[in-house]
Amino acid sequence: MSRFSRFKPNSWGQNKAQATLADSDIESFPSGIKILFDPPDAACDIVFVHGLTGDRERTWTSPITGASWPRDFLPVSLPDARVLTFGYDAYVVRKHGSVAQIDISHHANDLLNALANERQGHDSATRPLIFVAHSLGGVLCKDALRISEASGDANLAAIVHHTRGIAFIGTPHGGSWLASWAKTPAAILGLAMRTDLSLLSLLKPNSEVLSRIHDDFLSMIRRRGSQHHAVELACFYETLPLVGRTQIVDQLSATIPGFNNISIHADHRDVARYHSAEHPGLKSIVGILERWARPPVTAGGLSADAKAFLETLSFSEMGVRQATIEHAHAGTCRWMLEDPHYKAWVNCQDLDNSHGLLWIKGKPGSGKSTLMKYIASEAPRPKGLVRLAFFFNARGGEEERNAQGLFKTFLHQLVQESPAMTSRLLTHFRRKKAKVGNRSIIWSPAELRDIFFDTIRFNSRTPVEIFVDALDECKEEEVRTIIAAFERCAAETVERGSRNIKICWSSRHYPHISIDHGFEIRVELENLGDITLYVQRHMARSKRQQSFRSLEEKIVEKSKGVFLWAVLVVHRICKLADKGLPIARIEKVIHDLPSELSKLYSEIFSTLDPELAEDTANLMYLVLYAARPLDTDELRIGIDFMRSICPSSLEDFAALPEQVSYFRNFVTELSGGLFEVIDSGIPIGTQHPDLEESLNVKDSVFDWDEGSREAWNRYMARANSRRPLAEKQDMANIVETRWVVQVIHETVRGYLMREGLCHLPGKSLPIPMDARTGHLHLYQMCRRVLATNEMSCVFPKKECAALLRCIPDLVRLGLRWLETTIIQYALENIFLHLRSSLFFGPKDQCGPQWDLLSPAIQRDVHLTEIREALLRWECIRASTSILQPMRGTASHLQNNNFDSIMDRDLSPVLAATGLSLADFQACASNFHVALLTLHRHSFSFGDSGLKAAIAAVAHHGTEEELRVLLKDADPSACLGSEGQGALLMAIESRRTSIVEILLSKGAPANPPTHGGEFRKKTPLSVAIECRDVSVLSKLLSYGADVSVTANGFLPLALAASLGYKDVVYLLLDRGGRTMTDFSVLKRAAKVAMLGGHQEIATILMERAACQ
């Protein structure tokens, strides 16, 4: 009994009547919502949810003073917040009477409904919500929000929509030892105490229910963040034990990587109750609540144009990298705020020498990204300051790794953060919208860059801090361009006498890139205190912490400022300590460990389980060389089908979905902790179908010989309509996100790719990790998946007709699998991997690499079938290509007479590939890939088709593809007066190298002359509108005529009307005699004046006066 008395409020011991509660008394448990503070014009609701053995008031009340901080202290700091508290019966043990046997979802549903009822009034239904949850209450809140998101009831669904933040206080996200501890006296006392085992089992370490709730919750958080409805999270964890020397919920269980995790010097009970408003722990919590309660700048009040502009900028991975970087460990990174260089930068000191630039440099793994996230999100933020942040990610999507994604993100943030600058941004957007008409708006990298810097330079009042992390994870040529652009912007700002722009970027050490101005901070020289703090805290978790104190200094010293090295070593040392290894042996391990990361990686790989070596290698291939990041379900299948003995059927994968937490453990085991599982925040799309209840095709087998794409779509829609209505509603409401595997740090990828070999235990020879081998293994995986019993029955081959009618069970399974993402991946990328393996030459002949293939892979390669399939694949790929820029030119290409071309020339191709005329026409009408393939296979398809292909390549193809098409082309037919579309497309795309190739091959710089014809555009006019000086120079070099009008404007007048001073100067300098014509100069000056470009008008008038 004494053990449980510690969990009872003190007042229970003083009231004997309450100590012997009867069942009738339990019914009066203080449950439901109670309002503690209700101001007349509340701006937000803050809801408190207690944990185990607590109630809605006593949990938050100090036993020393009787003060309830939500009621007595919080309203002082947040006078316009309504404070509510929710009660539920969470007593897992009682001496008399029965405990409530209700699972967590019932409590969560009660919270949701009670809150919805309390907020029904018109003035509170849309009020922002903040939750403060202690212990089990945090799990309750997570499950309630999950239920809210999936609910069809508008009142319940509104709860998650208006939730702004959740403060978790001592919440066991990963389980707690309390569960097993609390059951012990229940078993001893028998009937004397009754236990709610359902709640206790929930809190077991690695509880399945807890993992499910936590995984679903994190997916929801990422998803809402990508939809611009971010929910803030903060985790407060105790640092003092409650019973003996053990904490109820330790730091590992109480924190969520990637979010704000804050320590409080108190035990599990006292982290939730405070006797004074000056307690540091309470100040930390209230400070977070104050920050969340401030109304954020959101898109809710944006105009239709602003929302449309944001849509053109958004991409699925926007903000994902920053969100997945773990928050700085408590107490770390604070040195940065006191660094003299940082203080001088943030206070705009010594601008003549710094120009407002700060470059944070560090070794790989030294913690630069965590430090940048800390500054961008945690550093003091003066009122009115706009902060922009972009984190390059070499492991992410294309726009996470290039300048286009950077400027899209910055412009997106400007619209949300600065109404003053949004109006200028929308001017650019409306101009672009008017130019493209009904076509989709697609921004080029140069346009995004110009719009951003124009807006920043024009800004004269709003202070802006710009953070760019991991420059080294962007291509080097782009890095130089980015640095130069920001340097120019900073210099111009200082020259104007402005202090509004400060720029901070981080990277590894770049000895070959330097800047003339700016402060510099070297992380590895400053972070040893942070590493010491991390090592001490994590080593202190071990039962042998006293013996470890002699090891801490050695680990810190040997880390040499590389935080990642210390993290990996501490993890390994703790594992050795748990196995009982003597301290002397552990000291030797530390001494023998290499201090270079690459050598440490080799050491880690050498200690992996030999029985899992094959799976480890396959996981590496899948992570390093897949065409896109594969999710955890796809990786499970991929690993199995890459083994030396692989399945022949997909049947064993029918019950595929599995807890992400289990696969995370498997990935850690395979990689030694060098790979990690993360929630990408990207919707996964079509999910694996239910193999028990899905499509029913026994009674109507699809006839591939007579089918078409439209018929197939109708067939699938009809079959899908047989799903129960409730199931379809659930699928619509719950959007799954992709959990993917990536390397923990870019140095791991660099190590594997640079070395090209990986030594794994159990393997006599090192395993090759080069790209060629990786793509070969992925090709093999795709081929094996597509060769399974189920998939062999559903591909459109003539011999399948009889098979379809003979084995309907396999057909039914195959049709379902056809809609899964792993099959879609195999279909889309099998030949991409084959091409990338480089052993199949440009003429589809085996090169010398063939002899390097293993016999197993050679058996998988059937050359005759592959030659036919490659052509078919590229044709189909072209018809379903995601090359969006070509959609705007489809109407232009469709003017060509493809019907006659195909009827005359392509019959052998159609017969060989099995494509219908309509399908291949779609390829030829919209994209260039199929036409290019045919050209390489020596099929003739006439000048008209070649002209369309050249135009498509000029817009978005490669230089090599263009040269292939132009090699045997007739310039007069394909590039002459009627084929000028290719040149115009290249100019619009700002592709200087393509423009030069076309001009050198005979594309005319001037349009054809037909007397008196009105022209809407010419090559010169398009280049001027794009403000592309380099392309303009090329055109002038090839004799472009500056006296030819477009849309009624001469080139000089067009440039003057747009206010492009650099273009005006170029035309005046290189325009020849036309630029000395008084009437031309006068007309240009007039349109410049009408456009408000006074400086240009003056320049032109002065030039005219000299004539």
N, C-alpha and C positions, 0 to 999 in steps of 0.2 A: 504493500500500500504506500510505503514511503516513496517508492520510485514514481508513482503516479501523482502524488501530491504536488510534485514540482510543476505539473502541468495545469493545476487548478488555480484559478484566481484566488488571491489572498482572502478576499471577502467570503469565500465559501467556508473557510475554516472558522469564521466568526459567526456563522449563521447555521446552527445545527439543523434548523428546519429545512434549509435549502440543501444540506448535505444528504438528506434522506428523501429525495424527490420521489413522489409517487408517479404512476403512469399518467394520472390526470394532470399533474403539474407539468409533465413534459409537453403536453399539448399546448401549453401557454408559452412555449419557447419563443423568444422575440425574433420572429421571422418576418420577411418582407422588407419593404422600403420604409425608412424613417428619415424625415428631413431634419437636418441639424442646423442649417442656416439658409434663409431664403430672402435675399435682397429683393427690393421691388422691381428692378430692371436687370435681372440676371443676364450675363453675357454667355455663360457656359455652365454646364453641370459637371460636378466632380463626384464620382460615385465610389464609395469605399466598400470593399468586399473582404470579410475576415477569413481566417483559415481554420485549421483543425482545433477543436476544443475552445473555440472563441465564440464571441457573439458580436452583434453589430455595434455595440458601444464599448464593452469592456476591453476588447482587443486593442482599442486605440487610446485607452485611458491609463494614465500613470498611477500606479498604486501608491506612490509617494505623496503626490499633491492632489490627486483626483482630477487633474486637468485632462480634458479630451482635446488633443491637438486639432482634429478636424473641426471641432465646434468652437474652441477657444482661441487657437493661434492662427489657423489658416485664414479666417475672414479678415484678419488684420492685413495680411499680404495680398489677398485676393478678395476685395470687398464686393466685386460684382460677379462672384461665382456662387451658384447655389450648391450647397453641400448635402449629399444624401449618403446614407449608409444602408447596406443590404444585409439581412440576417437569414441564415439557414441552419438547420440542425446538423452540425458536423462533429458531434461528439462520438469519437470512435470507441470510447469506453465509458461505462457508467457503473456505479456501485449497485444501484437499485433501479428497477424499471428496465425497459428495453431501449436499445438505440435505434435510430431511424435507419432502416435498411433500404436506402435509396441510392442509386448510382449517380455518378457525376453528371451525366447528361440530363437527369431530372432536375438537379439543382441548377444547372446552366439554363435549362428551359424556363425554370421559375424566375431566375434573375432577368432573363430577356423579357418575359411577359410583364413582370412587375415594373420594369423600367419603361416599357412601352406604354403601359397604363398611366404611369406617373407623368409621362411627357405628351399626353394627348392634346393638351391645350395648344391653341394656335400660336402662342408666344414661346412655347418650349419644344415643339415637335422637331424643329430644325436647329435647335441649339447645339453647339459643339459639345462633345462628351469626352471626359477624361476619367479613366479608371485608376484607382489605387488599390492594389490587391496584396494581401499578406498570405504567404504560405499556399495552402490549397486553393485559396481564393483566386490566385493567378491562373491556375489550371481551369478553374470555373469560368473565368473571363474569356480565356482562349476558346474554350468549347462553346460558350455563348455567342461569340462573334462568328465562329464557324457556322453555327446554326442560323444566325441572322443572315449571313451572306447567301445561304442556300434556301432561305425561306421564301415562299410565295406570298406571304402576308406582307403588305406594304409597310405596316407599322413596325413589324419585327425587322424587316430588311433595312428600315431606316436607321436602326441602331448602329450597325457597322458603317453605314454610309457617313454618319456624322461623328464617328469616333475619331478623335484627334490624337490620342496617346494613351499608353498604359504604363503605369509605374509598378513593376513587380518588386515586392519586398520579401526576400527570403522564399521565393517560389521555387519548388523543385522541378525544373524543366526536365532534368534527367533522372528523377527519382531520388529517394532519400532513405537512409538507413533506419529512419523512424518506424517504418512499417514493420520490419521484423522485430524491432525492439519492443514495440507497443503490444505485440501479440503474446509475448512471453508471460506476463502476469495474468492475462486472460485465461491462458491454458492452465496456469497454476491454481487460480481461484475458482475455475469452473463456473458454476451458476452465480457465484457472488458478483461477477462482473460480466457484462455483455459487450461484445465488440462488433463494430460495423466493419466486417472484413472486406466488404466491397471497396470502401474508401482506402483502407490500409493497403490492399493489394495494388491499388492504383499507384501508391508511392514507393513500391519496390524499385530498387535500381534496375534500369533497363525494362521497366514495365511496358508491355506491348500497347496498352491503352494510352499510357502517357506518351509513348513515342508516336502513336497515331495522331493524337491531339496536337502534339508539338509540330510534327511534320506538316499536317494540314494547315496549322496556324501560320507557320513560316511561309508556306506557299501562298496563302492569302495575303500576307503582308507584302511579299514581293510583287504579287499581281496588282494589288491596289496602288503600290508605288509606281508601277509602269503605267497605270491608268490615271496618274496625277491626283490620286486620293490617298496620299501617303499617311500611314499611321506611325507615330513616333513610339519608340520603345526605350525604356530605361530599366535596368536590373540593379537593385540594391541588395548586397549580400552581407551577411554577418561575418564577423572575424573572431568572435569569442564563442567558446563552447557553452552549452547549456547543461549537459550532463557529463560529468567526469571531464575527460579531455577531448571529447568528440563534438564536433559541430553537428547540429540537426540537419542543416542544408549547407554543404560546403560550397566554395566558390565555383568549382567546376559544374555543379548541379544547378546553381542559382544564376548563372550567367548565360547569355546567348552570344556566341561569337558574331562579330560584325555590327553589334549595337552598343549602346552606352552602358557600360558595366561599372558600378560605383560601390566602393566598400563603405561599411558603417561599423564603427567600433562598438559593437553591442552583441548580445546573444540573440537567439531566435525570437524570443518574446519582446525584448526591448528595442529591436529594430522597428517595431510598429508603434511604440508608445513613448512619449517624451514628457518630462516634467517641466521643461523650459523651452521657450521659443528660440533660445540662443544655442541649443544643442547642435553641434556640427552636423550630426546625422540628419536632423530635421531641416536644417538649412539647405542641405544637399537636395532633399526631396522637394521642399517648397520652391527652391530655385528652378528645378526642372518643371514643376507645375506652372510657375509664373511664365516661363518661356513658352510653354505649350498654350497657355491661356491667351497669349497675345494673338489677335487676329492675323493669320498669315495672308500674304498676297497670293490669291488663287485665281484660277481661270473663271471663277463663277461670274464675275462682273465684266468679263472681257466682251468686246464687240464680236459680231459674227466674223468680221475680217481677221481679228486677232486669233480667234479660235481656228479659222481656216489656215492661217499662217503657221500656227503651231502644228497642225496636222501635216503640213508639208515638211516640217523639220523633224518630226518624231521618227525614231527608229527603235526597234524592239529592245536593243541592249542599252538604251540610253540610261545612264546612271547606275547600271548594274554593278560595274567594277567598284565604284565608290561605296556602294551599299554592302558589298561582300568583303571589303577590307575590314579586318577586325579593329574595333576601337582600341585605343591605347590602354594598356593595363593601368589600373589605378595608380596614380603617383608618377607615372612615366610621362615623358615628353614635355614636362613642365619647364625643363631647363631652357627650351626654345624661347619661351616668353621672356626670359631674363637675358638671353644672349645679346651682347651689345650690337652686333650687326643686325639682328632681327628688330631690336628696339629702334635703331636708327632708321631702318626701312619702314616700319609701321608708322613712325612719327614723321616721315618725310624729311629726315635730316640729311644734310650733305647731298642735296639733289644734283648739284653741279657734277659731282663725281659718280653718283649712283644711278641717276636718271630714274629712280624708283624701281630698280631691278634687283632681285634677290635670287641667287642660284644656289639651291641646296644640292650638294653632291655627296655621294657616298658609295661605298663598296656594294656589290650585289648582296642582298640579304641584310643590309645594315638597318633596315626599318624606315626607309625614306617614305614609302607610301603611307604607312601608319602615321608618321609624323605630319605629312601633308594633310591627311584627313583630320588630324587633331587641330592643326592651325585653322583649316578652312571651316571647321564646324564648332570648335570649342574656344577659340581665341576670342577675347572681348570684341564686341561688334558695336561701334558707335552708331547712334541713330542716323538713319538715312543712308548708311553704307550699303552698296550693292556688292555681293560676293559671287564671283563666277568660278566654277571649278570643273576641270575635266581630268580624268584619270585614264591615260593610255593603258591598253591591255593587250599584250601580244598574244594572249591565249583566247581572246574574244573574237567577235565578228569583225568583218571588214571595217565597219565604221567606228569600231573601238580602237582601231590601229592606224587611222589616217587623219589627215587634216580636215577632211570633209566632216567627219564625226565630231571633231573638236569644235568647229565653227557652228555646226548645227546645234550642238549642246549649248554653247555660249549664247546664241541668238534665242534659243528656247528659254533659257534662264532669264535673259534680259526682259523678255515679254512678261514673264511672271513676276519679276522683281522690281522693274522700273517703269511705271506708267509714263514718266517723262520721256524716256527714250523709245517707248513703244510706238508713239505717233510717227517718229521718223522711220522706224522699221517698216511700218505699215505703208508708208509712201513707196518704198521699194517693192513691197509685196503687190500693191495695186498696179504698179507699173508692169511688173512681171505678168500678173494675171491678165492685164489688157493685151499684152503681147502674145500670149499663148492661146488666148480665146477659150475654146471649150476643151482644149487638151489638158492633160494633167500637168501640174507644175513640177518640174524637176530642176533642182539647183545644181549648178556646176560648182566644184570647189573654189574656183576663182570668184564666182559671184558671191558665195557665202563669205569668203574672206573680205571682199571689197565692202559688202554691206556692213559687216561687223566693224571694221576699222573706220568706215565713214561715220557710223553711229557713235562710236567711242570718241572720235576726234571732235564731232559736232557737240558732244555733251560738255557743258561748261559748269554745271552746278553739282551733279551727283558724284560723290567719291566712289571709285570702283577698285576693288581688289580682285586680281585675276590669278588663279592657281592652275598650273599645268603639271601633272605628275607623270613621271616615267617617260621622259622624252626619248630615252634609249629604246623604248618598245615601239617606236614609230620608225618608218624607213628613214635612212640617214639623209637622203636628198630632201625629204619633206621636213626633217628636223632643222636643217640649215635654213630652209625657207621660212619656217615658223619663227625661229630665233631672229632672223633678219627683220621680219615683219614687225615683231613686237619691239625690237630695238628701235626701228624707225618711229613707231608710234610713241614710245617713251621719250625719244629725243625731241620730237615735235611738241609733245606735251610740256616738257621742261622749257623749251624755247618760248612757248606762249606764256610762261610764268604760272602755269597751272600746277596744282598739287593733287589733282583728282585721280590719277591713275598710278597704281602700284602693281607690279607684275612679279610673281614668284613661280619659278619652275624647279623641278627636281630631275635628277638623272644620275646615272653612274658617272664616273670620271671621264670627261671628254678631253683628252690632251690635244686633239686636233681641231676642236671648236672653241673659240674664245670670243669674248665680248669686250668692247672698249670700256664699258662702264658697268657698275653694279657691285653689290656686296656678294660675298661667297661664304657659305658655311659647310664644313666637312663633318658629316654625321658621325663617322667612326671615331672622331677625336672627342666627341661630346657625349656619347651615349653609354659610356661604361657604367654610369650610375643607374641608368634604366635597366641594363643587363643584370647588374648586381641585384636590383630589387626583384626582377623576374626570377632569377635563380634562387634567391632566398625564399621567396614565397612558395615556389613549386617544390623545392626540396623539403620545405617544412611540412608538406603533406604526408611525407613518409613517416612510418613509425620509428625509423632510425634517424630522425632529423638531428639529434645531438651529435651523432657520429659524422654527419654530412658537413658540418660547419667547416671542417678542414678542407673539404673539396670545393666549396663555393668559390673561393678566391682563385683556385687553379682554373676552374671553368671560365670565369670572367676574364682572367688574364690571357688564356689561350684563345678566346673568341676573337680577339683583336678588333673589337667593334662590330663584328658580324652577328647581329641579333639572331638570325635564322640558325646559325651554327650552334649557338647556345641553346635554342629551343630544341633542336634535334638531339643534342647531347644530353640535356636534362631528361628528355623523354626516355632515352636509352638507359641512362644511369638508374632512373627510378625502376625500370623494368628489371634490371640486374639486381637491384636491392631487394625487390619483391621476391626474387628467386633465392635470396639468402646469401648472395656472393659476399665474401669478406671485404671489408673496407680496403685492405691492402691491394686486393685484386682489382677493385674498382678504380683505385688510384692509378694502377698500371694501365687500365683501359683508357683512362683520360690521358695519361702521358703518351700512349701509343697512337691515339686518334690524330689524324692529320688536321691541321688548322685550315687548309684550303677546302673550300666547299666541294670542288669536283672530286678530290680524293676522299672526302667524307662520304659523298654519294657512292663511290665505288665500294667503300667499306660497308655501307648499309646494304647494298645489293648483295654483297658476298655473304651476309648473315641471314638471308631469307630462307624460307623452308624449301629444301630441294624438291620435295614432292609437288610443289606448286610452281616450279620454274617455268613450265610450259605456259601456264595461265598468266604468269607475270609477263612473259615476253609478248603474249597475245594482247594483253591489256595495254602494253606500251605501244604496240602497232596501232591499235584502235584509237588511242588518245592522241598520238602524234600525227597520224596520217589520214584519219577519216576526213571526208570532204566537208563535214560539219560536225560540231560536238554531238556525240551520241548520248542519249539518255540512259539511265541505269537499266531499264528493261531491254533496250537494244544491245547494250554491252553484255548482258548475261547471255543472250543468244549468240552474239558475235564471238565471245570467248569459246563457247561450246563448239561452234562450227569452224573454228580455226585449229582445233586440236587434231592430233595425228589420226585419232579415231573419232569421227564425228557422227552425229545422228543422221538417219535417213528420213526422218519424219519430224514434223513440228508438233506432234501430238503431246510430247512431254512438256511443252511450253504453254499448254492451254491455260493452266492456272498460274500465269506468269507474275501478276502483280504481287509485290512483296514489300515489306517495310523498308524504307530507304535506309533506316538506321542499321539494319543487318547488312545490307550491301556495302554501306560505308565501312563497317568493320572488315569485310572481305577485301575491299580495296586497300585498306591500311595494311592488312596482312600480306597482300600480294606485293605492295610497293615499299614496305618499310616506312610508311608515313610520308612518302614523297609525292603521292597522288592524293587528291581530296575530292569529296563529293560535295557539290554546291547546288543550291537552287538558283537556276539561271534567271528565274522570273519570266521566262518566255513560255507562252501557252504551247502545249505539246501538240495540239491539233487533234487529228483523228486518233481515237484511243483503240486499244485492243478490244475486239468485240467479245461479248459474253458467249462462250461456246455452248452453254446449256440452252440459252433462249435468244435467238437472233434471227438471221434470215432463214426462211424455209424454202429451199429450192428443189426438194424431191419431186414435186409435182410439175415443175416447169423449168427444165434445163435450158440454159441460154445457148442459142445456136450461134456460135462464133462465125460460121461461114456466111450467114445472112445478116449478121449484126453490124451495127455502126456505133460510133461513140454516143450519139443521141439515144439510140435504143438501149445501150448499156446503162446510161444515166437514168432513163425511165425505169428500167428493170430494177436497178438498185434502189431507186426511190420507192417503188412499189413494195419491194421486200422490206425496206426499212420502216415503211408505214405500219408494218405488223408489230412493231415494238409497242409495249404498253405505254399509254399516254404519260403515266407518272414517271416512267423511266426516261422518256424524252424530255420531260420538264426538268428532271434532275440533271440530265446532261447539259441542258441549256444554262442552268443556274450555276453549276460548279465547273469552273474552268481549271483544268489541271495544268500545272507548270512543269517544265522539264528540269529534272535533277540530273546534272551532268558531272562527268569526272574530268579533272584537269590537274596539271602539275601544280604543286604548292607554290612554286616560284619559277620564274622564267629561266633561272640558272639550271634547273633540272632538265628542261627541254634542251637548252643549249648544250649541256653536258652530254646528253644522249646523242644528239644530232652531230655534235662536233667530234666526239670520239668514234661514232659509227659502230661501236661494239659495246656489248654489255656482258660482263662476266657474272654468271649466275651459278649458285651451287647446284651440283647434280648434273651439270653440263660439261662435257670434256672439252668442248671448244667454245669460245666466246660467241654470243648470239649477235648477228649483224643487225644494226639499228638504222642503216641508211635508208633514204627515201625509196630507192628502187625495191629493196626487199620488203619494206613496209607496204607499198602499194601492191606488190605481188600477193602478199598474204591477205590483204583486204579484197583483192580480186577473187582469190580462192574462196574466201568466206562468202562473198556475194554469190558466186557460182553454186556453191554447195547449198546455200539457202534456197536458191531458185530451182535447184534440182531435186528438192524433197518430193516425197510422194504427193503431197497435197498440191504444191505449186505446179508440178508437171501436168496436172489435169486442167489447168485453167488458162494456160497461155494459148494465144490464137494460132494454133497449127492445124493444118487440114486433118492430120491423123487423129486429132483429139475428138472429133465428132462422135465416133463410135465409143471411145473411152468414156466420154461424158455420160453416155446413157448406160454404161455398164457398171460404174462404181459411183453412184450418186453421193455416198457418204464422203468420199474424198473430194468430190466436187464442192460439196457444201462447205467443208472445212477450208478448201483452197480459196473459195470466193470470200470467205470471212478474212482469211489472212491477207488477201490481196489489198485490203483497205488499211492494213497496219503500217506503221511508220518504218519498221525494219524492212519489210518487203518493198515499200516505196523507195527506201534508200538503196537497196540492192538493184532495183530496176533502173534507177536514175544514175547510179555511179559505178556499176560493174565495169563498164568499158572505159570510164574515166580512170579508174585504177589500173586497168590493163595498159592504157596509153601511157600513164605516168610511170609505169614500171620500166619504160624505155627499151625493153627488149624487142618490142614490135615496131619496126621501122616505119618511116613515112609512107613507103609504098606497100605497107602491110606484109613485109617480108621479115622473117626472123633474123636478127642480127647476131653478133658474136655472144651477146648476153645469154642466148638460149642455152648454151652449154653450162652456164652457171646455175641454172634452175635445178631444183631437186627433182628426182624422178616422180615424186607425188604431184608436184605442180605441173610437170610436163604432161602427165596423164590427163590433167584437167584442161589442157589447151588443145583444142581441135581447130586447126588452122582454117580449114574450108568454112566451117560454120562461123568462125570468128570474123572472117573477111565479110561474109554476108551480113552477119549481125552488127558489125561496126557501122556499115552503111545504113542499115535500118535504124540503129540506135541514134545516129546523128540526125537522121531525118525526123524521127519522132521527137528528139530533144529540141530540134529547131521549132517544131510546131507547138511545143508547150514551154518554150523558153521564157525565162523571167526577165528577159532584156526589155524592161519597161520603156526605155527611151524610144524604141522603134514603133511603139503603138501609135505615136503621133504622126508617123509617116506612112502608116498602113494604107490610107486612102491614096497617097501618091503612088505607092508601089502597085496597088491594084489596078491602076490605069494600064499597066502592061498586059499584053495579050498572052497570059500564061496558058490558057486552054489550048490554043493552037500549038504552043511550044511543047506541052506535055503530050498531046495526042500524036505529034509527029516524032518526037525524039525520046520520050521517056518510057515507052512501053516495055523495053527490056528491064529497066530499073524497077518499074512497078511490079513486074512479074517476079523479079528476084527478091524484092523486099516484102511482097504481100501487102503493100500499102494500097489503099483505095486512091483513086484520082483526087477525090476531095481532100483526103488527109495530106497528100503530098502537095496539093495546091496551097493548103494552109501553110506548109513549110515555105514554099517558094514565094508566096505572096507577102509574108511578114518578116522573114528573117533570112540571114545569109548562110547559116551553118550548113544546111542541106545542099544548097547550090554550090558552096565551096567544096563540099565533099564530092559531089558529082564531078566537078571540074577536076579534082585530083584523080578521080577514077576514069578520066578521059571520056566522059559522056558529053555529047554536044547538046547545048540547050539554047543556042542563038544569042544574038547581041542584046535582045530585049531583056532576057533573064540575067545575062551577065551585067548589064547596066544596073539592074535592081540590086544585084549582089554587091557590086562595087559601092553603090550608094549606102547600103547597109553597113558595110565594113568601114567606110569613111566615117560613119557616125559613131560606131562603138566597137569595131573590130581591131585587130592588131596590124602593125606594119607588115609583118610576115604574111598575114592573110591577104592584105592588099596587093603585095608584090606577086603572090601566086596568081591572083585573078588578073592582074595587069600584064603578066608575062606574055600571054598569047593574044591579048585583046587588041582590037582595032581602035586606036585612039580617036579617030574621027567619028566612029560610030558610038563608042561607049563614053567618051569624055568630051566630045565636041559640043556644038551649040545646043543639041537636044539632050545632052547628058550632063548638064551643069549641076544637076541636083547633088551629085557626090561632093563637089567642091563646096557648095553652100552648106551641106550637112557638116562637113569637116570644120568650116569656119564657125558655124553656130556652136559646135562642140568645143571650140577653142583648141583644136588639135594642130598645132603649128607644123609638126613633123609630117602629118598626113597631108596637110595643105601643100607642103613643099614637094612631096612625092607626086601628088596629082598634077601640080603645075609643071613639074619636070617631065611628066609623061604626056603632056599635051593638053591638059585641061585649060580652057581659055580664061584669062584673068578678066576679060571684058565680055559682056553679054552680046548675043548676036544683034546685028543692026537691021531692024525692020522699020523703015521710015515712019516716024511719028508714033511708034508704039509706046504705050504707057507702061512703065515697068514698076512693079511694086518693090522689087529688091534686086540688088546686084551684089557681086562678091565684096566690093568696097563698102557698100551701105551696110551689109551684114556685119562686117568686121568693125565698122565704126560704131554701130549700135551695141556690139559686144565690148567695145572699148578695149580691143585686143591689139595693142601696138605692134607686137611681134608679127602677127598675121598680116596686119596692114602693111608693114614693111616688106614682107614677102610679096604681096600683091603688087606693090609699087615697083619692086625689083623686076617683076615679070611683065611690066608695062601696063598696069591697070590705069584706065583713063579717068582722070579726075574731072572731066567735063561731061560725063554721062550722068543723067539724073536718075533718081530712084524715088518713087512716090512723090515726085514734084520737087525734090531737093537735090541740089548739087552736093557732093561729099563735104565741101567746106561748110556750107550752110547747115548741113545735118549735124556735123560735129559741134558747130557753134550753138545750135538750138538746144543741144543736150548738155552744154556746159563742159565739154571735154577739152580742157585747155591743152593737155599733152598731145591729143590727136590733132588739134588745130595747128600747133607748132610743127608737127610732123608733116602735115599737108602743105603748110606754107614753105617748109624747107625743101620738100621733095616733089612738089606738085608742078614744077616747071612753069611754062609761060602762063598757064591758066591762072596761077596764083598772083599774077601781076595785072590781071584784068580788073579795072576799077569797078565795073558793074558786079562782078563776082564778089569782090571784097565788100562792097557796099551792101549787097543783099545779105551776105553772111553776118555783117555787123548789125543789120536791122533785126534779124531773127534772134541774134544773141541778146539784143536789148529787150526784145519782147519776152524772152525767156528769163529775164532778170540776171543775166550773166554780164554785168557791167565791165568787168576786167577784160573779158574776151572782146566785147564790143569796142573798147578803147584800143586794144591791140590791132584790131582789123581796120579801124578808122585811121589810125596812124599809118598803117601800111598803105591804105588807099590814098592818103594824102601825099605819099611819096611817089605815086605813079604819074 
